[in-house]
Amino acid sequence: FKILSPLGALMASQYVLTAAPASQPRNTLYGNAIGGITSLIITMIPTSVLPKIIRVALATSAAVALQAKLGVIHPPGIGFAITLASGKHTWIDVPILLGGSVLAIFSGTFILNINEKRQYPIYWAFGNLPSALEAKIYRQRSSIQSTRTRNFHDDSDSDSDSLPSFCENGPPTIPQDSAAIDKDQKTQNGDSTDRTADSQTSLGTEQV
């Protein structure tokens, strides 16, 4: 029953992290197979040569390294490697877990796709996944960027439409009464005449 723990972790990732690459069928089957096979190979080393605690650590690190190298990271598969390395298990446990994983994948495909807002799996690619996944990520990023750019331009247009007319044509001109303008001009002319008379008077005084 210890090998059932990776299946519980798999179903949790399927129903909670539906779009995560680690939850997809490719990572599930390959990750569990790598974890189980790597662990069983390491358990062939006698405990007199390799202590149990070192064996578990080595199986875990080897499974993580292989999954990362092949691009099939699957955390329940790492747990499967720890389970096989820490107890007495045989090669029959690997196909049992893979069969349970297949059942979990098909049941998740049926249940999760009932909801129109969810999709599982995101892809079925078992071969050339990196290019397919890269293209999908590129399309998603391009769509998000175009949406943000369109929203930015829409906000800019709405802000420019809300500006008053005088902001586009300069400050407004304040109309003045023509009588007031004439009065100001006469006052200015009278002041200049008085200043001229005062200057002539002072000049005549100096000459005398």
TORPAMI-193293 format. One record per atom (N, C-alpha, C): atom name; x, y, z. Coordinates in steps of 0.1 Angstrom, whole numbers, always signed. Example, Ala and Ser with C-alpha at 12.3 -4.5 7.8 and 13.67 -1.06 7.14 Angstrom:
# residues 2
N_+132_-57_+78 $
CA_+123_-45_+78 $
C_+132_-33_+78 $
N_+128_-22_+71 $
CA_+137_-11_+71 $
C_+129_+0_+79 $
END
This chain:
# residues 208
N_+8_-12_+0 $
CA_+0_+0_+0 $
C_+9_+13_+0 $
N_+21_+11_+2 $
CA_+30_+23_+2 $
C_+31_+30_-11 $
N_+29_+21_-22 $
CA_+31_+27_-35 $
C_+18_+35_-39 $
N_+8_+35_-31 $
CA_-4_+43_-34 $
C_-2_+58_-31 $
N_+8_+61_-23 $
CA_+10_+75_-19 $
C_+13_+84_-32 $
N_+21_+79_-41 $
CA_+23_+87_-53 $
C_+10_+90_-61 $
N_+1_+80_-61 $
CA_-12_+82_-68 $
C_-20_+93_-62 $
N_-20_+94_-48 $
CA_-27_+104_-42 $
C_-21_+118_-45 $
N_-8_+119_-45 $
CA_-1_+131_-49 $
C_-4_+135_-64 $
N_-5_+125_-72 $
CA_-8_+127_-87 $
C_-22_+133_-88 $
N_-32_+127_-81 $
CA_-46_+132_-83 $
C_-47_+146_-77 $
N_-40_+149_-66 $
CA_-40_+162_-61 $
C_-35_+172_-71 $
N_-24_+169_-78 $
CA_-18_+178_-88 $
C_-27_+179_-100 $
N_-34_+168_-103 $
CA_-44_+169_-115 $
C_-55_+178_-112 $
N_-61_+178_-100 $
CA_-73_+185_-98 $
C_-71_+199_-92 $
N_-59_+202_-87 $
CA_-55_+215_-82 $
C_-46_+223_-92 $
N_-36_+216_-97 $
CA_-27_+222_-106 $
C_-29_+216_-120 $
N_-41_+219_-125 $
CA_-45_+212_-138 $
C_-36_+216_-150 $
N_-32_+229_-151 $
CA_-25_+233_-162 $
C_-10_+232_-160 $
N_-5_+227_-149 $
CA_+9_+226_-146 $
C_+16_+215_-155 $
N_+28_+217_-160 $
CA_+34_+207_-168 $
C_+36_+194_-160 $
N_+39_+195_-147 $
CA_+41_+183_-139 $
C_+29_+174_-138 $
N_+17_+179_-141 $
CA_+4_+172_-140 $
C_+0_+165_-153 $
N_+7_+168_-164 $
CA_+3_+163_-177 $
C_+7_+148_-179 $
N_+0_+141_-188 $
CA_+3_+126_-189 $
C_+18_+123_-192 $
N_+24_+131_-200 $
CA_+38_+128_-204 $
C_+47_+128_-191 $
N_+46_+139_-183 $
CA_+54_+140_-171 $
C_+50_+129_-161 $
N_+37_+126_-161 $
CA_+33_+116_-151 $
C_+39_+102_-154 $
N_+37_+97_-166 $
CA_+42_+84_-169 $
C_+57_+83_-170 $
N_+63_+92_-176 $
CA_+78_+92_-177 $
C_+84_+95_-163 $
N_+79_+104_-156 $
CA_+84_+107_-143 $
C_+83_+95_-133 $
N_+72_+88_-133 $
CA_+70_+77_-124 $
C_+79_+65_-128 $
N_+81_+63_-141 $
CA_+89_+53_-146 $
C_+104_+55_-143 $
N_+108_+68_-145 $
CA_+122_+71_-141 $
C_+125_+70_-126 $
N_+115_+75_-118 $
CA_+117_+73_-104 $
C_+118_+59_-99 $
N_+109_+50_-104 $
CA_+109_+36_-100 $
C_+121_+29_-105 $
N_+124_+30_-118 $
CA_+135_+23_-123 $
C_+149_+27_-117 $
N_+151_+40_-115 $
CA_+163_+45_-109 $
C_+165_+40_-95 $
N_+154_+40_-87 $
CA_+154_+36_-74 $
C_+157_+21_-72 $
N_+151_+13_-81 $
CA_+153_-2_-80 $
C_+167_-5_-84 $
N_+173_+2_-94 $
CA_+187_-1_-98 $
C_+196_+2_-86 $
N_+194_+13_-79 $
CA_+202_+16_-68 $
C_+201_+7_-56 $
N_+189_+1_-54 $
CA_+186_-8_-43 $
C_+193_-21_-45 $
N_+198_-24_-57 $
CA_+206_-36_-60 $
C_+219_-36_-53 $
N_+224_-24_-49 $
CA_+237_-23_-41 $
C_+234_-28_-27 $
N_+242_-37_-22 $
CA_+239_-42_-8 $
C_+241_-31_+2 $
N_+233_-32_+13 $
CA_+234_-23_+24 $
C_+247_-22_+31 $
N_+255_-34_+30 $
CA_+268_-34_+36 $
C_+278_-24_+28 $
N_+275_-22_+15 $
CA_+283_-13_+8 $
C_+277_+1_+8 $
N_+264_+2_+7 $
CA_+257_+15_+6 $
C_+246_+15_+17 $
N_+248_+22_+28 $
CA_+238_+22_+39 $
C_+224_+27_+33 $
N_+214_+23_+41 $
CA_+200_+26_+36 $
C_+198_+41_+35 $
N_+202_+49_+44 $
CA_+200_+64_+43 $
C_+207_+70_+31 $
N_+219_+65_+28 $
CA_+226_+70_+16 $
C_+219_+65_+4 $
N_+214_+53_+4 $
CA_+207_+48_-7 $
C_+194_+56_-11 $
N_+187_+60_-1 $
CA_+175_+68_-3 $
C_+179_+82_-8 $
N_+189_+88_-3 $
CA_+193_+101_-8 $
C_+198_+100_-22 $
N_+206_+90_-25 $
CA_+211_+88_-39 $
C_+200_+85_-49 $
N_+190_+77_-45 $
CA_+179_+74_-54 $
C_+171_+87_-57 $
N_+169_+95_-47 $
CA_+161_+107_-48 $
C_+169_+117_-57 $
N_+181_+119_-55 $
CA_+189_+129_-63 $
C_+190_+124_-77 $
N_+192_+111_-79 $
CA_+194_+106_-93 $
C_+181_+107_-100 $
N_+169_+105_-94 $
CA_+156_+106_-101 $
C_+154_+121_-104 $
N_+157_+130_-95 $
CA_+155_+144_-98 $
C_+163_+148_-110 $
N_+176_+144_-110 $
CA_+185_+148_-120 $
C_+181_+143_-134 $
N_+176_+130_-135 $
CA_+172_+125_-147 $
C_+159_+131_-152 $
N_+150_+134_-143 $
CA_+137_+140_-147 $
C_+140_+154_-152 $
N_+149_+161_-146 $
CA_+152_+175_-150 $
C_+159_+175_-163 $
N_+168_+165_-165 $
CA_+176_+165_-177 $
C_+166_+162_-189 $
N_+157_+153_-187 $
CA_+148_+149_-198 $
C_+135_+158_-199 $
N_+134_+167_-190 $
CA_+123_+177_-190 $
C_+109_+170_-187 $
N_+109_+161_-177 $
CA_+97_+154_-173 $
C_+96_+154_-158 $
N_+97_+166_-152 $
CA_+97_+167_-137 $
C_+83_+163_-133 $
N_+82_+154_-123 $
CA_+70_+149_-117 $
C_+72_+146_-103 $
N_+68_+155_-93 $
CA_+71_+153_-79 $
C_+66_+140_-73 $
N_+54_+135_-77 $
CA_+50_+122_-72 $
C_+60_+111_-76 $
N_+66_+112_-87 $
CA_+76_+102_-92 $
C_+88_+102_-82 $
N_+92_+114_-77 $
CA_+103_+115_-67 $
C_+99_+108_-54 $
N_+86_+110_-50 $
CA_+81_+103_-39 $
C_+81_+87_-41 $
N_+78_+83_-53 $
CA_+78_+69_-56 $
C_+93_+64_-55 $
N_+102_+71_-59 $
CA_+116_+67_-58 $
C_+120_+66_-43 $
N_+116_+75_-35 $
CA_+119_+74_-21 $
C_+113_+62_-15 $
N_+100_+59_-19 $
CA_+93_+47_-13 $
C_+100_+34_-17 $
N_+104_+33_-29 $
CA_+111_+20_-33 $
C_+124_+19_-27 $
N_+131_+30_-25 $
CA_+145_+29_-20 $
C_+145_+27_-5 $
N_+134_+30_+2 $
CA_+134_+28_+16 $
C_+129_+15_+21 $
N_+124_+6_+13 $
CA_+118_-6_+17 $
C_+121_-17_+7 $
N_+115_-29_+10 $
CA_+118_-41_+2 $
C_+107_-41_-9 $
N_+110_-37_-21 $
CA_+101_-37_-32 $
C_+107_-44_-44 $
N_+99_-48_-53 $
CA_+103_-55_-65 $
C_+100_-48_-78 $
N_+104_-53_-89 $
CA_+101_-46_-102 $
C_+86_-46_-105 $
N_+78_-55_-99 $
CA_+64_-55_-102 $
C_+57_-43_-97 $
N_+63_-36_-88 $
CA_+57_-24_-83 $
C_+56_-12_-93 $
N_+66_-12_-102 $
CA_+67_-2_-112 $
C_+55_-3_-122 $
N_+52_-14_-128 $
CA_+40_-14_-137 $
C_+27_-12_-130 $
N_+27_-16_-117 $
CA_+14_-14_-109 $
C_+12_+1_-108 $
N_+22_+8_-104 $
CA_+20_+23_-103 $
C_+17_+29_-116 $
N_+24_+25_-127 $
CA_+21_+30_-140 $
C_+7_+27_-145 $
N_+2_+15_-141 $
CA_-12_+12_-145 $
C_-22_+21_-137 $
N_-19_+24_-124 $
CA_-27_+33_-116 $
C_-26_+47_-122 $
N_-15_+51_-127 $
CA_-13_+64_-132 $
C_-22_+66_-145 $
N_-22_+55_-153 $
CA_-31_+56_-165 $
C_-45_+57_-162 $
N_-50_+50_-152 $
CA_-64_+51_-147 $
C_-66_+65_-142 $
N_-57_+71_-134 $
CA_-59_+84_-129 $
C_-59_+94_-140 $
N_-51_+92_-151 $
CA_-51_+102_-162 $
C_-65_+102_-169 $
N_-70_+90_-172 $
CA_-83_+89_-179 $
C_-94_+93_-171 $
N_-94_+90_-158 $
CA_-105_+95_-150 $
C_-105_+110_-148 $
N_-93_+116_-147 $
CA_-91_+130_-146 $
C_-96_+137_-159 $
N_-93_+131_-171 $
CA_-97_+136_-184 $
C_-112_+137_-185 $
N_-119_+127_-180 $
CA_-133_+127_-180 $
C_-139_+137_-170 $
N_-135_+137_-158 $
CA_-141_+145_-148 $
C_-138_+160_-150 $
N_-125_+163_-152 $
CA_-121_+177_-153 $
C_-127_+184_-165 $
N_-129_+177_-176 $
CA_-134_+183_-188 $
C_-149_+185_-188 $
N_-156_+181_-177 $
CA_-170_+184_-176 $
C_-172_+199_-174 $
N_-163_+205_-167 $
CA_-163_+220_-165 $
C_-158_+227_-177 $
N_-165_+236_-183 $
CA_-161_+243_-195 $
C_-149_+252_-193 $
N_-147_+256_-181 $
CA_-136_+265_-178 $
C_-122_+258_-175 $
N_-123_+245_-175 $
CA_-110_+237_-173 $
C_-108_+228_-184 $
N_-95_+224_-186 $
CA_-91_+215_-196 $
C_-80_+206_-191 $
N_-82_+193_-192 $
CA_-71_+184_-189 $
C_-71_+172_-198 $
N_-60_+168_-204 $
CA_-47_+175_-202 $
C_-46_+187_-212 $
N_-36_+195_-209 $
CA_-33_+206_-218 $
C_-27_+201_-231 $
N_-19_+191_-230 $
CA_-13_+185_-242 $
C_-11_+170_-240 $
N_-11_+162_-251 $
CA_-8_+148_-250 $
C_+6_+145_-256 $
N_+14_+155_-259 $
CA_+27_+152_-266 $
C_+36_+143_-258 $
N_+39_+132_-263 $
CA_+49_+123_-257 $
C_+63_+123_-264 $
N_+63_+131_-275 $
CA_+76_+132_-282 $
C_+82_+145_-282 $
N_+80_+153_-292 $
CA_+87_+166_-293 $
C_+79_+177_-285 $
N_+79_+175_-272 $
CA_+72_+184_-263 $
C_+78_+198_-262 $
N_+91_+199_-261 $
CA_+97_+213_-258 $
C_+93_+223_-269 $
N_+93_+220_-281 $
CA_+89_+229_-292 $
C_+74_+232_-291 $
N_+66_+222_-289 $
CA_+52_+225_-288 $
C_+48_+233_-276 $
N_+55_+230_-265 $
CA_+52_+238_-252 $
C_+57_+252_-254 $
N_+69_+254_-260 $
CA_+74_+267_-263 $
C_+65_+275_-272 $
N_+60_+269_-282 $
CA_+51_+276_-291 $
C_+38_+281_-283 $
N_+33_+272_-275 $
CA_+21_+275_-267 $
C_+24_+287_-258 $
N_+35_+286_-251 $
CA_+38_+297_-242 $
C_+40_+310_-249 $
N_+47_+310_-261 $
CA_+49_+322_-269 $
C_+35_+328_-273 $
N_+26_+319_-277 $
CA_+13_+324_-281 $
C_+5_+331_-270 $
N_+6_+325_-258 $
CA_+0_+330_-246 $
C_+6_+344_-243 $
N_+19_+345_-243 $
CA_+26_+357_-239 $
C_+23_+368_-250 $
N_+22_+364_-262 $
CA_+19_+374_-273 $
C_+5_+379_-271 $
N_-5_+370_-268 $
CA_-18_+374_-266 $
C_-20_+384_-254 $
N_-13_+381_-243 $
CA_-13_+389_-231 $
C_-7_+403_-234 $
N_+4_+403_-241 $
CA_+11_+416_-245 $
C_+2_+424_-254 $
N_-4_+418_-264 $
CA_-13_+426_-273 $
C_-25_+431_-265 $
N_-30_+424_-256 $
CA_-42_+428_-248 $
C_-38_+440_-239 $
N_-26_+440_-233 $
CA_-21_+451_-225 $
C_-19_+463_-233 $
N_-13_+461_-245 $
CA_-11_+473_-254 $
C_-24_+479_-259 $
N_-33_+471_-262 $
CA_-46_+476_-267 $
C_-53_+484_-255 $
N_-53_+479_-243 $
CA_-59_+485_-232 $
C_-52_+499_-229 $
N_-39_+499_-231 $
CA_-31_+511_-228 $
C_-35_+522_-238 $
N_-36_+518_-251 $
CA_-40_+528_-261 $
C_-55_+533_-259 $
N_-63_+524_-255 $
CA_-77_+528_-252 $
C_-78_+538_-240 $
N_-70_+536_-230 $
CA_-70_+545_-219 $
C_-64_+559_-223 $
N_-54_+558_-231 $
CA_-48_+571_-236 $
C_-58_+579_-244 $
N_-66_+572_-253 $
CA_-76_+579_-261 $
C_-87_+585_-253 $
N_-91_+577_-243 $
CA_-102_+582_-234 $
C_-97_+594_-226 $
N_-85_+595_-222 $
CA_-79_+606_-214 $
C_-79_+618_-223 $
N_-74_+617_-235 $
CA_-73_+628_-244 $
C_-87_+634_-248 $
N_-97_+625_-249 $
CA_-110_+630_-252 $
C_-117_+637_-241 $
N_-112_+635_-229 $
CA_-118_+641_-217 $
C_-112_+655_-214 $
N_-101_+659_-221 $
CA_-95_+672_-218 $
C_-104_+683_-223 $
N_-104_+695_-217 $
CA_-111_+706_-222 $
C_-105_+711_-235 $
N_-113_+719_-242 $
CA_-109_+724_-255 $
C_-97_+734_-254 $
N_-97_+742_-243 $
CA_-87_+752_-242 $
C_-73_+746_-239 $
N_-72_+733_-235 $
CA_-59_+726_-233 $
C_-53_+723_-246 $
N_-61_+722_-256 $
CA_-55_+719_-269 $
C_-51_+732_-277 $
N_-59_+743_-275 $
CA_-57_+755_-282 $
C_-50_+766_-274 $
N_-45_+763_-263 $
CA_-38_+773_-255 $
C_-48_+779_-244 $
N_-43_+788_-236 $
CA_-52_+794_-225 $
C_-63_+802_-232 $
N_-74_+803_-225 $
CA_-85_+811_-230 $
C_-83_+826_-229 $
N_-88_+833_-238 $
CA_-87_+848_-238 $
C_-99_+853_-231 $
N_-96_+863_-222 $
CA_-107_+869_-214 $
C_-112_+882_-221 $
N_-124_+882_-224 $
CA_-129_+895_-231 $
C_-130_+907_-222 $
N_-127_+918_-227 $
CA_-127_+931_-219 $
C_-136_+941_-225 $
N_-141_+950_-217 $
CA_-150_+960_-222 $
C_-142_+971_-229 $
N_-147_+975_-241 $
CA_-140_+985_-249 $
C_-139_+998_-242 $
N_-149_+1002_-234 $
CA_-148_+1015_-226 $
C_-137_+1014_-216 $
N_-136_+1003_-209 $
CA_-125_+1001_-199 $
C_-111_+1002_-206 $
N_-110_+996_-218 $
CA_-98_+996_-225 $
C_-94_+1011_-229 $
N_-104_+1019_-234 $
CA_-101_+1033_-237 $
C_-97_+1041_-225 $
N_-104_+1038_-213 $
CA_-101_+1045_-201 $
C_-86_+1042_-197 $
N_-82_+1029_-198 $
CA_-69_+1026_-194 $
C_-58_+1033_-203 $
N_-61_+1033_-216 $
CA_-52_+1040_-225 $
C_-51_+1055_-222 $
N_-63_+1062_-219 $
CA_-62_+1076_-216 $
C_-54_+1078_-203 $
N_-56_+1069_-194 $
CA_-49_+1071_-181 $
C_-34_+1070_-183 $
N_-30_+1060_-191 $
CA_-16_+1058_-195 $
C_-10_+1070_-202 $
N_-18_+1076_-212 $
CA_-14_+1088_-219 $
C_-12_+1100_-210 $
N_-22_+1102_-200 $
CA_-21_+1113_-191 $
C_-9_+1112_-182 $
N_-6_+1100_-178 $
CA_+6_+1098_-169 $
C_+18_+1102_-176 $
N_+19_+1097_-189 $
CA_+31_+1100_-197 $
C_+33_+1116_-199 $
N_+21_+1123_-201 $
CA_+21_+1137_-204 $
C_+26_+1144_-191 $
N_+21_+1140_-179 $
CA_+25_+1146_-167 $
C_+40_+1144_-164 $
N_+45_+1132_-167 $
CA_+59_+1130_-165 $
C_+68_+1139_-175 $
N_+63_+1141_-187 $
CA_+70_+1150_-196 $
C_+70_+1164_-191 $
N_+59_+1169_-186 $
CA_+58_+1183_-181 $
C_+67_+1185_-169 $
N_+67_+1175_-160 $
CA_+76_+1176_-148 $
C_+90_+1176_-152 $
N_+94_+1168_-162 $
CA_+108_+1168_-167 $
C_+112_+1182_-173 $
N_+103_+1188_-181 $
CA_+106_+1201_-187 $
C_+107_+1212_-176 $
N_+99_+1212_-166 $
CA_+99_+1221_-155 $
C_+112_+1221_-147 $
N_+116_+1208_-145 $
CA_+129_+1207_-137 $
C_+141_+1211_-146 $
N_+140_+1209_-158 $
CA_+151_+1213_-167 $
C_+152_+1228_-168 $
N_+140_+1236_-168 $
CA_+140_+1250_-169 $
C_+145_+1256_-156 $
N_+142_+1250_-145 $
CA_+147_+1254_-132 $
C_+162_+1253_-131 $
N_+168_+1243_-136 $
CA_+182_+1241_-135 $
C_+189_+1251_-144 $
N_+183_+1255_-155 $
CA_+189_+1265_-164 $
C_+190_+1278_-158 $
N_+179_+1282_-150 $
CA_+179_+1295_-143 $
C_+189_+1295_-132 $
END
